[in-house]
C-alpha cells in the first residue's frame, strides 16, 4: 500500500537520497527518528492538521538524514531536513526546478541562527496558515537561540489583524500612519494571551506605505509573502519597496516569495494570461525575492500541485523549525 500521495513518482528519488546516508527505506528512517525519541510525522500534523501524508514522511526522511549526519545544532538539522524535503519533489516539477525543499531547509536554518532578529509573515491575514507557521516558530525556535527571535504578522486591515490576534492569542498592534510626515505611530497594543503566542505581534495596515513603515519599525530581517487575491497588491509591493529602501540604507533583508508557480491562478490579473504565463503572483515574487517557493502559502493541495509536498508554505516554515529543534534536543539528550 502506498504510504503517501504520488508514491510511485517519488519513491525512487526518495530512496536514492536516503541511501546516500545509509538509510535503506522510509520505514528505516521512521525507526531512526523513533529511536531518537522524535516523531516528525506527528510534528507536521500538529503544525498543520490538514497537511497531506507526504508532508509527514518528508519530514521523517529529513530528520533521519539529520540524525545520520550527526548534526550538533538545530540550524544544521534544518539544512539537513531540507535534503529530505527536496527528495520528495517530483522530478521535472516546478518545486524540483526551484529547489524548494533546500530553500525551506535554509530558511529554517536562518531563523535558528542569532544573526536573524525579526521574521515577518507578510500579508499574514489571508489565512490561518500564517498563524500556524508563527505558532510553530515561537513554540520552538527560541529553545535553540541565545536571543529570542521576534515574529510578526503584517497584512492588510486592522480589523483582520485584531481578529487573527484574538483567535490565536497573539498581540494586536494598532498603528496610525501619518501620510504627510511618513511617520508611524503605535496607538495601542493588546496581548490576547500570556504565553509564548503573545510574543507574536500582529499588525494591520491600511495600504502599502503603512506596510513598509511597519517593516522598518520592526527592522525585519527576513519575510515570507503569501499568495492570491487582494493581498497580492499589498505583500509584493511592500516586500519590493522595503527591499529597495534596505539596500539604500545598507541593511540586509532576505525576501522569500511563497506563492505562484501555476501560471494561470484564480486572480483577475491572470485569467486571460494563458498557461504560459507565470501569473501575477509569480511574476511579482520574482521581482523582489531572494528565494522563491512554489504554491500557496496556506493550501496543501496547491503546494502539492507544484510537485512538492502537501503543506502550506507558511506552516512549513514552522514545521521545519520545530523538527530541527527536536533533533537538537535529541542530540543534547544523547539519543543519537
VOMARDO-486958 format. One record per residue (C-alpha): residue in three letters; x, y, z. Coordinates in steps of 0.001 Angstrom, whole numbers, plus 500000, padded with zeros to 6 digits. Each point is the difference from the previous one (the first is absolute). Layout:
% residues N
<doro><code>ALA</code><x>X</x><y>Y</y><z>Z</z></doro>
...
% end
This chain:
% residues 336
<doro><code>UNK</code><x>500000</x><y>500000</y><z>500000</z></doro>
<doro><code>UNK</code><x>501307</x><y>503472</y><z>499098</z></doro>
<doro><code>UNK</code><x>501121</x><y>502004</y><z>503011</z></doro>
<doro><code>UNK</code><x>499198</x><y>503413</y><z>498538</z></doro>
<doro><code>UNK</code><x>498774</x><y>502019</y><z>497020</z></doro>
<doro><code>UNK</code><x>501914</x><y>499532</y><z>496721</z></doro>
<doro><code>UNK</code><x>501895</x><y>497042</y><z>501474</z></doro>
<doro><code>UNK</code><x>500965</x><y>498428</y><z>496689</z></doro>
<doro><code>UNK</code><x>501365</x><y>503264</y><z>498594</z></doro>
<doro><code>UNK</code><x>502038</x><y>500804</y><z>503094</z></doro>
<doro><code>UNK</code><x>501233</x><y>496847</y><z>501701</z></doro>
<doro><code>UNK</code><x>502943</x><y>499284</y><z>497681</z></doro>
<doro><code>UNK</code><x>501472</x><y>503458</y><z>500562</z></doro>
<doro><code>UNK</code><x>499242</x><y>499915</y><z>503730</z></doro>
<doro><code>UNK</code><x>501671</x><y>496627</y><z>500554</z></doro>
<doro><code>UNK</code><x>502974</x><y>501078</y><z>497868</z></doro>
<doro><code>UNK</code><x>500624</x><y>502984</y><z>502274</z></doro>
<doro><code>UNK</code><x>499466</x><y>497955</y><z>503182</z></doro>
<doro><code>UNK</code><x>502538</x><y>497411</y><z>498853</z></doro>
<doro><code>UNK</code><x>502627</x><y>502753</y><z>499715</z></doro>
<doro><code>UNK</code><x>499776</x><y>500178</y><z>503800</z></doro>
<doro><code>UNK</code><x>499857</x><y>496263</y><z>500617</z></doro>
<doro><code>UNK</code><x>496223</x><y>499862</y><z>500415</z></doro>
<doro><code>UNK</code><x>498358</x><y>497138</y><z>498099</z></doro>
<doro><code>UNK</code><x>496380</x><y>501167</y><z>500013</z></doro>
<doro><code>UNK</code><x>497450</x><y>502408</y><z>501434</z></doro>
<doro><code>UNK</code><x>499074</x><y>497341</y><z>502533</z></doro>
<doro><code>UNK</code><x>503595</x><y>499989</y><z>501206</z></doro>
<doro><code>UNK</code><x>499957</x><y>503809</y><z>500064</z></doro>
<doro><code>UNK</code><x>496938</x><y>499852</y><z>502232</z></doro>
<doro><code>UNK</code><x>501773</x><y>497531</y><z>502293</z></doro>
<doro><code>UNK</code><x>503078</x><y>502256</y><z>500223</z></doro>
<doro><code>UNK</code><x>497796</x><y>502933</y><z>501056</z></doro>
<doro><code>UNK</code><x>498037</x><y>497869</y><z>502457</z></doro>
<doro><code>UNK</code><x>503172</x><y>498737</y><z>501665</z></doro>
<doro><code>UNK</code><x>501056</x><y>503629</y><z>500415</z></doro>
<doro><code>UNK</code><x>496675</x><y>500691</y><z>501702</z></doro>
<doro><code>UNK</code><x>498471</x><y>502249</y><z>497351</z></doro>
<doro><code>UNK</code><x>497009</x><y>499688</y><z>497658</z></doro>
<doro><code>UNK</code><x>500359</x><y>502373</y><z>497032</z></doro>
<doro><code>UNK</code><x>496726</x><y>498662</y><z>498591</z></doro>
<doro><code>UNK</code><x>498119</x><y>501073</y><z>503123</z></doro>
<doro><code>UNK</code><x>501794</x><y>503359</y><z>500108</z></doro>
<doro><code>UNK</code><x>498810</x><y>500689</y><z>496443</z></doro>
<doro><code>UNK</code><x>496414</x><y>499082</y><z>500901</z></doro>
<doro><code>UNK</code><x>500144</x><y>502150</y><z>503129</z></doro>
<doro><code>UNK</code><x>501178</x><y>503048</y><z>498024</z></doro>
<doro><code>UNK</code><x>497476</x><y>499680</y><z>497142</z></doro>
<doro><code>UNK</code><x>497376</x><y>497323</y><z>500729</z></doro>
<doro><code>UNK</code><x>498790</x><y>500003</y><z>496372</z></doro>
<doro><code>UNK</code><x>503447</x><y>499267</y><z>498537</z></doro>
<doro><code>UNK</code><x>500312</x><y>496985</y><z>497699</z></doro>
<doro><code>UNK</code><x>501639</x><y>496676</y><z>500860</z></doro>
<doro><code>UNK</code><x>503034</x><y>500801</y><z>497857</z></doro>
<doro><code>UNK</code><x>500826</x><y>502978</y><z>502225</z></doro>
<doro><code>UNK</code><x>500335</x><y>497787</y><z>503077</z></doro>
<doro><code>UNK</code><x>502182</x><y>497515</y><z>498142</z></doro>
<doro><code>UNK</code><x>502162</x><y>502729</y><z>498436</z></doro>
<doro><code>UNK</code><x>500808</x><y>501393</y><z>503436</z></doro>
<doro><code>UNK</code><x>500664</x><y>496459</y><z>501226</z></doro>
<doro><code>UNK</code><x>502538</x><y>499568</y><z>497198</z></doro>
<doro><code>UNK</code><x>501573</x><y>503387</y><z>500747</z></doro>
<doro><code>UNK</code><x>500354</x><y>499399</y><z>503731</z></doro>
<doro><code>UNK</code><x>501482</x><y>496540</y><z>499409</z></doro>
<doro><code>UNK</code><x>502582</x><y>501558</y><z>497682</z></doro>
<doro><code>UNK</code><x>500806</x><y>502615</y><z>502655</z></doro>
<doro><code>UNK</code><x>500512</x><y>497254</y><z>502589</z></doro>
<doro><code>UNK</code><x>502184</x><y>497954</y><z>497665</z></doro>
<doro><code>UNK</code><x>502072</x><y>503108</y><z>499261</z></doro>
<doro><code>UNK</code><x>500474</x><y>500257</y><z>503781</z></doro>
<doro><code>UNK</code><x>499136</x><y>503701</y><z>500030</z></doro>
<doro><code>UNK</code><x>500774</x><y>502044</y><z>503113</z></doro>
<doro><code>UNK</code><x>497615</x><y>502957</y><z>499715</z></doro>
<doro><code>UNK</code><x>496423</x><y>500718</y><z>498937</z></doro>
<doro><code>UNK</code><x>501245</x><y>502195</y><z>497155</z></doro>
<doro><code>UNK</code><x>502078</x><y>497118</y><z>498638</z></doro>
<doro><code>UNK</code><x>497005</x><y>497715</y><z>500440</z></doro>
<doro><code>UNK</code><x>497798</x><y>502369</y><z>497974</z></doro>
<doro><code>UNK</code><x>502444</x><y>499936</y><z>497099</z></doro>
<doro><code>UNK</code><x>500045</x><y>496201</y><z>500106</z></doro>
<doro><code>UNK</code><x>496206</x><y>499857</y><z>500183</z></doro>
<doro><code>UNK</code><x>499969</x><y>502027</y><z>496774</z></doro>
<doro><code>UNK</code><x>501755</x><y>497091</y><z>498277</z></doro>
<doro><code>UNK</code><x>497157</x><y>497700</y><z>501000</z></doro>
<doro><code>UNK</code><x>497377</x><y>502498</y><z>498897</z></doro>
<doro><code>UNK</code><x>501712</x><y>500463</y><z>496647</z></doro>
<doro><code>UNK</code><x>500027</x><y>496237</y><z>499415</z></doro>
<doro><code>UNK</code><x>496184</x><y>500088</y><z>499984</z></doro>
<doro><code>UNK</code><x>499772</x><y>502462</y><z>497097</z></doro>
<doro><code>UNK</code><x>498662</x><y>498382</y><z>496836</z></doro>
<doro><code>UNK</code><x>502715</x><y>499860</y><z>497312</z></doro>
<doro><code>UNK</code><x>499539</x><y>502749</y><z>497411</z></doro>
<doro><code>UNK</code><x>497440</x><y>501892</y><z>502105</z></doro>
<doro><code>UNK</code><x>500007</x><y>503686</y><z>500930</z></doro>
<doro><code>UNK</code><x>501032</x><y>499101</y><z>503565</z></doro>
<doro><code>UNK</code><x>502833</x><y>497818</y><z>498718</z></doro>
<doro><code>UNK</code><x>501268</x><y>502749</y><z>497701</z></doro>
<doro><code>UNK</code><x>499911</x><y>502662</y><z>502732</z></doro>
<doro><code>UNK</code><x>501600</x><y>497720</y><z>502625</z></doro>
<doro><code>UNK</code><x>497161</x><y>500894</y><z>502356</z></doro>
<doro><code>UNK</code><x>500888</x><y>497310</y><z>502548</z></doro>
<doro><code>UNK</code><x>503574</x><y>501265</y><z>500281</z></doro>
<doro><code>UNK</code><x>498589</x><y>503532</y><z>500295</z></doro>
<doro><code>UNK</code><x>497732</x><y>499068</y><z>502893</z></doro>
<doro><code>UNK</code><x>502898</x><y>498334</y><z>501798</z></doro>
<doro><code>UNK</code><x>502213</x><y>503059</y><z>499559</z></doro>
<doro><code>UNK</code><x>497215</x><y>502348</y><z>501122</z></doro>
<doro><code>UNK</code><x>499462</x><y>497949</y><z>503153</z></doro>
<doro><code>UNK</code><x>503733</x><y>500131</y><z>500678</z></doro>
<doro><code>UNK</code><x>500056</x><y>503802</y><z>499681</z></doro>
<doro><code>UNK</code><x>497169</x><y>500316</y><z>502523</z></doro>
<doro><code>UNK</code><x>501889</x><y>497813</y><z>502454</z></doro>
<doro><code>UNK</code><x>503175</x><y>502099</y><z>499842</z></doro>
<doro><code>UNK</code><x>500330</x><y>503094</y><z>502164</z></doro>
<doro><code>UNK</code><x>501001</x><y>502202</y><z>497050</z></doro>
<doro><code>UNK</code><x>496302</x><y>500128</y><z>499113</z></doro>
<doro><code>UNK</code><x>498148</x><y>502267</y><z>502429</z></doro>
<doro><code>UNK</code><x>496518</x><y>500400</y><z>498472</z></doro>
<doro><code>UNK</code><x>497957</x><y>497812</y><z>497650</z></doro>
<doro><code>UNK</code><x>496783</x><y>501198</y><z>498362</z></doro>
<doro><code>UNK</code><x>497089</x><y>498145</y><z>498472</z></doro>
<doro><code>UNK</code><x>499125</x><y>502664</y><z>497445</z></doro>
<doro><code>UNK</code><x>496284</x><y>500153</y><z>499097</z></doro>
<doro><code>UNK</code><x>499453</x><y>497727</y><z>502932</z></doro>
<doro><code>UNK</code><x>496234</x><y>500431</y><z>500194</z></doro>
<doro><code>UNK</code><x>498913</x><y>498199</y><z>496865</z></doro>
<doro><code>UNK</code><x>499729</x><y>496668</y><z>501782</z></doro>
<doro><code>UNK</code><x>500678</x><y>498286</y><z>503295</z></doro>
<doro><code>UNK</code><x>503082</x><y>498397</y><z>498468</z></doro>
<doro><code>UNK</code><x>502156</x><y>502985</y><z>500945</z></doro>
<doro><code>UNK</code><x>498812</x><y>499574</y><z>503574</z></doro>
<doro><code>UNK</code><x>500814</x><y>496276</y><z>499871</z></doro>
<doro><code>UNK</code><x>503489</x><y>500823</y><z>498784</z></doro>
<doro><code>UNK</code><x>500494</x><y>502717</y><z>502607</z></doro>
<doro><code>UNK</code><x>498873</x><y>497711</y><z>502824</z></doro>
<doro><code>UNK</code><x>502394</x><y>497289</y><z>498831</z></doro>
<doro><code>UNK</code><x>502857</x><y>502485</y><z>500099</z></doro>
<doro><code>UNK</code><x>499338</x><y>501719</y><z>503335</z></doro>
<doro><code>UNK</code><x>499405</x><y>496671</y><z>501735</z></doro>
<doro><code>UNK</code><x>503340</x><y>498619</y><z>498867</z></doro>
<doro><code>UNK</code><x>502577</x><y>502362</y><z>498484</z></doro>
<doro><code>UNK</code><x>501069</x><y>501679</y><z>503220</z></doro>
<doro><code>UNK</code><x>500945</x><y>496652</y><z>501537</z></doro>
<doro><code>UNK</code><x>502947</x><y>499982</y><z>497599</z></doro>
<doro><code>UNK</code><x>500853</x><y>503729</y><z>500048</z></doro>
<doro><code>UNK</code><x>501868</x><y>502173</y><z>502480</z></doro>
<doro><code>UNK</code><x>497847</x><y>503030</y><z>499124</z></doro>
<doro><code>UNK</code><x>496232</x><y>499582</y><z>499459</z></doro>
<doro><code>UNK</code><x>498867</x><y>500305</y><z>496392</z></doro>
<doro><code>UNK</code><x>497369</x><y>502686</y><z>499480</z></doro>
<doro><code>UNK</code><x>497111</x><y>498833</y><z>497791</z></doro>
<doro><code>UNK</code><x>497439</x><y>502354</y><z>498482</z></doro>
<doro><code>UNK</code><x>497002</x><y>499755</y><z>497697</z></doro>
<doro><code>UNK</code><x>499551</x><y>502960</y><z>497672</z></doro>
<doro><code>UNK</code><x>496964</x><y>500138</y><z>497734</z></doro>
<doro><code>UNK</code><x>497098</x><y>502010</y><z>498662</z></doro>
<doro><code>UNK</code><x>497309</x><y>501166</y><z>502387</z></doro>
<doro><code>UNK</code><x>500008</x><y>500960</y><z>503655</z></doro>
<doro><code>UNK</code><x>496811</x><y>498087</y><z>500780</z></doro>
<doro><code>UNK</code><x>501445</x><y>496866</y><z>498404</z></doro>
<doro><code>UNK</code><x>503173</x><y>500343</y><z>502064</z></doro>
<doro><code>UNK</code><x>498024</x><y>500330</y><z>503205</z></doro>
<doro><code>UNK</code><x>497809</x><y>496999</y><z>499195</z></doro>
<doro><code>UNK</code><x>502957</x><y>497747</y><z>499166</z></doro>
<doro><code>UNK</code><x>501748</x><y>501194</y><z>503180</z></doro>
<doro><code>UNK</code><x>497002</x><y>499296</y><z>502190</z></doro>
<doro><code>UNK</code><x>499400</x><y>496516</y><z>498615</z></doro>
<doro><code>UNK</code><x>503643</x><y>498944</y><z>500237</z></doro>
<doro><code>UNK</code><x>501090</x><y>501808</y><z>503165</z></doro>
<doro><code>UNK</code><x>502358</x><y>502401</y><z>498223</z></doro>
<doro><code>UNK</code><x>500623</x><y>503642</y><z>500895</z></doro>
<doro><code>UNK</code><x>498045</x><y>502375</y><z>497799</z></doro>
<doro><code>UNK</code><x>501948</x><y>503176</y><z>499208</z></doro>
<doro><code>UNK</code><x>497808</x><y>502828</y><z>498746</z></doro>
<doro><code>UNK</code><x>501874</x><y>502608</y><z>497965</z></doro>
<doro><code>UNK</code><x>499254</x><y>503402</y><z>498481</z></doro>
<doro><code>UNK</code><x>502013</x><y>501159</y><z>496994</z></doro>
<doro><code>UNK</code><x>500460</x><y>503723</y><z>499349</z></doro>
<doro><code>UNK</code><x>499962</x><y>500388</y><z>496217</z></doro>
<doro><code>UNK</code><x>501284</x><y>503573</y><z>500255</z></doro>
<doro><code>UNK</code><x>503128</x><y>499269</y><z>502039</z></doro>
<doro><code>UNK</code><x>500434</x><y>496281</y><z>499242</z></doro>
<doro><code>UNK</code><x>500138</x><y>499187</y><z>503706</z></doro>
<doro><code>UNK</code><x>498455</x><y>496904</y><z>501566</z></doro>
<doro><code>UNK</code><x>498397</x><y>500222</y><z>503436</z></doro>
<doro><code>UNK</code><x>499087</x><y>497085</y><z>502269</z></doro>
<doro><code>UNK</code><x>496488</x><y>500776</y><z>501261</z></doro>
<doro><code>UNK</code><x>499602</x><y>497018</y><z>502335</z></doro>
<doro><code>UNK</code><x>501085</x><y>496414</y><z>500588</z></doro>
<doro><code>UNK</code><x>497617</x><y>497267</y><z>501132</z></doro>
<doro><code>UNK</code><x>501498</x><y>496627</y><z>501034</z></doro>
<doro><code>UNK</code><x>497393</x><y>497239</y><z>499711</z></doro>
<doro><code>UNK</code><x>501928</x><y>497442</y><z>502079</z></doro>
<doro><code>UNK</code><x>502752</x><y>499789</y><z>502585</z></doro>
<doro><code>UNK</code><x>501992</x><y>497177</y><z>498427</z></doro>
<doro><code>UNK</code><x>502556</x><y>499848</y><z>497178</z></doro>
<doro><code>UNK</code><x>497323</x><y>500770</y><z>497410</z></doro>
<doro><code>UNK</code><x>499731</x><y>503526</y><z>501395</z></doro>
<doro><code>UNK</code><x>503524</x><y>500581</y><z>498711</z></doro>
<doro><code>UNK</code><x>498617</x><y>499962</y><z>496444</z></doro>
<doro><code>UNK</code><x>499170</x><y>503599</y><z>499093</z></doro>
<doro><code>UNK</code><x>497197</x><y>500322</y><z>497472</z></doro>
<doro><code>UNK</code><x>499696</x><y>503190</y><z>497922</z></doro>
<doro><code>UNK</code><x>497249</x><y>501151</y><z>497649</z></doro>
<doro><code>UNK</code><x>500847</x><y>502608</y><z>497370</z></doro>
<doro><code>UNK</code><x>497698</x><y>502225</y><z>497971</z></doro>
<doro><code>UNK</code><x>502254</x><y>499967</y><z>496947</z></doro>
<doro><code>UNK</code><x>503478</x><y>499322</y><z>498625</z></doro>
<doro><code>UNK</code><x>501631</x><y>503104</y><z>501514</z></doro>
<doro><code>UNK</code><x>498898</x><y>499077</y><z>503488</z></doro>
<doro><code>UNK</code><x>501063</x><y>496394</y><z>499402</z></doro>
<doro><code>UNK</code><x>503517</x><y>501125</y><z>499052</z></doro>
<doro><code>UNK</code><x>500136</x><y>502258</y><z>503072</z></doro>
<doro><code>UNK</code><x>499092</x><y>497023</y><z>502200</z></doro>
<doro><code>UNK</code><x>502859</x><y>497989</y><z>498469</z></doro>
<doro><code>UNK</code><x>502437</x><y>502831</y><z>500807</z></doro>
<doro><code>UNK</code><x>498584</x><y>500408</y><z>503511</z></doro>
<doro><code>UNK</code><x>500652</x><y>496336</y><z>500801</z></doro>
<doro><code>UNK</code><x>503293</x><y>499903</y><z>498051</z></doro>
<doro><code>UNK</code><x>498923</x><y>496822</y><z>498198</z></doro>
<doro><code>UNK</code><x>502944</x><y>497852</y><z>498868</z></doro>
<doro><code>UNK</code><x>498091</x><y>497265</y><z>498157</z></doro>
<doro><code>UNK</code><x>496440</x><y>499805</y><z>498743</z></doro>
<doro><code>UNK</code><x>497844</x><y>497539</y><z>498115</z></doro>
<doro><code>UNK</code><x>497117</x><y>501224</y><z>497870</z></doro>
<doro><code>UNK</code><x>496680</x><y>498299</y><z>499546</z></doro>
<doro><code>UNK</code><x>498063</x><y>499595</y><z>496775</z></doro>
<doro><code>UNK</code><x>496697</x><y>500668</y><z>498226</z></doro>
<doro><code>UNK</code><x>497212</x><y>502594</y><z>499758</z></doro>
<doro><code>UNK</code><x>500247</x><y>503573</y><z>501286</z></doro>
<doro><code>UNK</code><x>502965</x><y>499422</y><z>502325</z></doro>
<doro><code>UNK</code><x>502081</x><y>499562</y><z>496828</z></doro>
<doro><code>UNK</code><x>499669</x><y>503763</y><z>499565</z></doro>
<doro><code>UNK</code><x>501389</x><y>500450</y><z>503507</z></doro>
<doro><code>UNK</code><x>502663</x><y>497428</y><z>500829</z></doro>
<doro><code>UNK</code><x>502141</x><y>500120</y><z>496864</z></doro>
<doro><code>UNK</code><x>500114</x><y>503821</y><z>499770</z></doro>
<doro><code>UNK</code><x>500811</x><y>500167</y><z>503729</z></doro>
<doro><code>UNK</code><x>502811</x><y>497445</y><z>499700</z></doro>
<doro><code>UNK</code><x>501392</x><y>501618</y><z>496857</z></doro>
<doro><code>UNK</code><x>499881</x><y>503544</y><z>501363</z></doro>
<doro><code>UNK</code><x>501445</x><y>498974</y><z>503364</z></doro>
<doro><code>UNK</code><x>502801</x><y>498142</y><z>498237</z></doro>
<doro><code>UNK</code><x>500878</x><y>503064</y><z>497891</z></doro>
<doro><code>UNK</code><x>500106</x><y>502202</y><z>503104</z></doro>
<doro><code>UNK</code><x>502062</x><y>497456</y><z>501968</z></doro>
<doro><code>UNK</code><x>502561</x><y>499936</y><z>497180</z></doro>
<doro><code>UNK</code><x>500132</x><y>503792</y><z>500084</z></doro>
<doro><code>UNK</code><x>500594</x><y>499858</y><z>503769</z></doro>
<doro><code>UNK</code><x>502650</x><y>497268</y><z>499733</z></doro>
<doro><code>UNK</code><x>497838</x><y>497531</y><z>501953</z></doro>
<doro><code>UNK</code><x>499635</x><y>496296</y><z>499239</z></doro>
<doro><code>UNK</code><x>496507</x><y>498696</y><z>499247</z></doro>
<doro><code>UNK</code><x>499198</x><y>496515</y><z>498683</z></doro>
<doro><code>UNK</code><x>496695</x><y>499788</y><z>498158</z></doro>
<doro><code>UNK</code><x>498187</x><y>496718</y><z>499397</z></doro>
<doro><code>UNK</code><x>497033</x><y>499752</y><z>497622</z></doro>
<doro><code>UNK</code><x>497806</x><y>496996</y><z>500741</z></doro>
<doro><code>UNK</code><x>497261</x><y>500281</y><z>497406</z></doro>
<doro><code>UNK</code><x>499570</x><y>499311</y><z>496317</z></doro>
<doro><code>UNK</code><x>501356</x><y>497336</y><z>497724</z></doro>
<doro><code>UNK</code><x>496859</x><y>498962</y><z>498169</z></doro>
<doro><code>UNK</code><x>499823</x><y>502935</y><z>497630</z></doro>
<doro><code>UNK</code><x>496268</x><y>500212</y><z>499522</z></doro>
<doro><code>UNK</code><x>498840</x><y>500415</y><z>503564</z></doro>
<doro><code>UNK</code><x>496576</x><y>501282</y><z>500969</z></doro>
<doro><code>UNK</code><x>500903</x><y>503656</y><z>500158</z></doro>
<doro><code>UNK</code><x>498391</x><y>502665</y><z>497785</z></doro>
<doro><code>UNK</code><x>503375</x><y>501073</y><z>498602</z></doro>
<doro><code>UNK</code><x>500838</x><y>496444</y><z>498941</z></doro>
<doro><code>UNK</code><x>496788</x><y>498645</y><z>498492</z></doro>
<doro><code>UNK</code><x>500716</x><y>501096</y><z>496420</z></doro>
<doro><code>UNK</code><x>503719</x><y>499357</y><z>500122</z></doro>
<doro><code>UNK</code><x>499906</x><y>496393</y><z>498843</z></doro>
<doro><code>UNK</code><x>501935</x><y>496982</y><z>501236</z></doro>
<doro><code>UNK</code><x>503416</x><y>501344</y><z>498938</z></doro>
<doro><code>UNK</code><x>499752</x><y>502924</y><z>502413</z></doro>
<doro><code>UNK</code><x>501687</x><y>499950</y><z>503378</z></doro>
<doro><code>UNK</code><x>496910</x><y>501707</y><z>501357</z></doro>
<doro><code>UNK</code><x>500050</x><y>503296</y><z>501845</z></doro>
<doro><code>UNK</code><x>500888</x><y>498548</y><z>503398</z></doro>
<doro><code>UNK</code><x>502928</x><y>498080</y><z>498558</z></doro>
<doro><code>UNK</code><x>501228</x><y>502942</y><z>497921</z></doro>
<doro><code>UNK</code><x>499923</x><y>502456</y><z>502896</z></doro>
<doro><code>UNK</code><x>501735</x><y>497527</y><z>502283</z></doro>
<doro><code>UNK</code><x>502833</x><y>499595</y><z>497498</z></doro>
<doro><code>UNK</code><x>500589</x><y>503752</y><z>500099</z></doro>
<doro><code>UNK</code><x>500939</x><y>500229</y><z>503681</z></doro>
<doro><code>UNK</code><x>500729</x><y>496544</y><z>501347</z></doro>
<doro><code>UNK</code><x>503323</x><y>498500</y><z>501001</z></doro>
<doro><code>UNK</code><x>498316</x><y>496606</y><z>500087</z></doro>
<doro><code>UNK</code><x>496764</x><y>498998</y><z>498328</z></doro>
<doro><code>UNK</code><x>497925</x><y>497084</y><z>501154</z></doro>
<doro><code>UNK</code><x>497133</x><y>498468</y><z>498062</z></doro>
<doro><code>UNK</code><x>496302</x><y>499812</y><z>500680</z></doro>
<doro><code>UNK</code><x>497779</x><y>501469</y><z>502645</z></doro>
<doro><code>UNK</code><x>501103</x><y>501427</y><z>503303</z></doro>
<doro><code>UNK</code><x>497117</x><y>498115</y><z>501582</z></doro>
<doro><code>UNK</code><x>498301</x><y>497346</y><z>497827</z></doro>
<doro><code>UNK</code><x>501673</x><y>496546</y><z>500029</z></doro>
<doro><code>UNK</code><x>498419</x><y>498929</y><z>496700</z></doro>
<doro><code>UNK</code><x>501446</x><y>502991</y><z>498150</z></doro>
<doro><code>UNK</code><x>503531</x><y>499298</y><z>501234</z></doro>
<doro><code>UNK</code><x>499509</x><y>496342</y><z>499060</z></doro>
<doro><code>UNK</code><x>499056</x><y>501129</y><z>496484</z></doro>
<doro><code>UNK</code><x>503428</x><y>501587</y><z>499665</z></doro>
<doro><code>UNK</code><x>501627</x><y>496602</y><z>500431</z></doro>
<doro><code>UNK</code><x>500823</x><y>500565</y><z>503649</z></doro>
<doro><code>UNK</code><x>498356</x><y>498711</y><z>503181</z></doro>
<doro><code>UNK</code><x>496463</x><y>500681</y><z>501185</z></doro>
<doro><code>UNK</code><x>500591</x><y>502727</y><z>502575</z></doro>
<doro><code>UNK</code><x>499604</x><y>503751</y><z>499828</z></doro>
<doro><code>UNK</code><x>503290</x><y>501883</y><z>499696</z></doro>
<doro><code>UNK</code><x>499347</x><y>502061</y><z>503131</z></doro>
<doro><code>UNK</code><x>499287</x><y>497024</y><z>502296</z></doro>
<doro><code>UNK</code><x>502989</x><y>498281</y><z>498414</z></doro>
<doro><code>UNK</code><x>502294</x><y>502703</y><z>501395</z></doro>
<doro><code>UNK</code><x>498731</x><y>499241</y><z>503503</z></doro>
<doro><code>UNK</code><x>500231</x><y>496248</y><z>499437</z></doro>
<doro><code>UNK</code><x>503607</x><y>500170</y><z>498817</z></doro>
<doro><code>UNK</code><x>500953</x><y>501991</y><z>503099</z></doro>
<doro><code>UNK</code><x>498079</x><y>497651</y><z>502320</z></doro>
<doro><code>UNK</code><x>501580</x><y>496861</y><z>498507</z></doro>
<doro><code>UNK</code><x>503495</x><y>501512</y><z>500035</z></doro>
<doro><code>UNK</code><x>499694</x><y>500943</y><z>503666</z></doro>
<doro><code>UNK</code><x>498736</x><y>496493</y><z>500816</z></doro>
<doro><code>UNK</code><x>503112</x><y>498554</y><z>498341</z></doro>
<doro><code>UNK</code><x>502286</x><y>502330</y><z>501973</z></doro>
<doro><code>UNK</code><x>498297</x><y>499071</y><z>503259</z></doro>
<doro><code>UNK</code><x>500400</x><y>496301</y><z>499195</z></doro>
<doro><code>UNK</code><x>503710</x><y>500598</y><z>499349</z></doro>
<doro><code>UNK</code><x>500462</x><y>501850</y><z>503285</z></doro>
<doro><code>UNK</code><x>498212</x><y>497174</y><z>501818</z></doro>
<doro><code>UNK</code><x>502412</x><y>497484</y><z>498472</z></doro>
<doro><code>UNK</code><x>497303</x><y>498140</y><z>498088</z></doro>
<doro><code>UNK</code><x>502205</x><y>499836</y><z>496891</z></doro>
% end
